[in-house]
């Protein structure tokens, strides 16, 4: 019994210290600043890319990223600025890509007449990008390339 | 009452006996300068931002909303104040707008929008007044600063340069058609053209 506790103690000590070391190696934008502290030298804010050129999707179900600025876009219960171009009825005039038909489905897969409330807040999934090189090297391989191997 | 008015009218019509023509002309001229100057000074006073946000209706609603937009704070430090966009700069139109503003005094006295809720309920109506005004004068208050002639399309994003060099250049659209809600929050836009 005594030995078991001893082994458990040593085991958990080793485990915890490994986690602690591992945490040090994770690249973060906050540069290891604890959540309850303020980063003294935060990375400078950068303007969102505004080139209007679509980017590829990194994985099959990735929400497309936004290729333009969305500064001060009003998106609340009263107004959806995104849909003033991307809604089904506006795309003809705006020539913006229409919201995917999946956005008209409720959670049971029934099609609704308008964008489903659960898909209304665009910025939950769709984000802008900045022109910047990756923080860390990315060795992700797309499923298409994996399949052809 | 009638006799009283008649007496004053008779005095008004009678030529002056004791004052010289020179005195009356000069006196009238000086009084005119003072009254006209005073009128314009008072008018200009009502045309300042500090006057606008002297009322909490403006300060706590629309002014707060303006503060987070590019027309208040931006890289170059050039900003628009309330009257830059909401009062015509040309004299005749300015006076016409100032006369319309007497309705706003009425609203202030009777507390038409003295709470956030009341303001939100009236937001659509008030916004529509401004959209109508800017649509009618071809977004004149925008164009007082943003001159189409000097727009460099190469500096604009592809989307912006396409819209500006076609619809705006041809005069089919004016600034306010696309740039609603540029400086304040929008009302519920369901049913508004272009937002269906």
Interface residues (C-beta under 8 A of the other chain):
Chain A: X50 X51 X52 X68 X69 X71 X72 X74 X78 X79 X81 X84 X87 X89 X90 X93
Chain B: X68 X69 X70 X157 X158 X159 X181 X185 X186 X187 X188 X189 X194 X195 X196
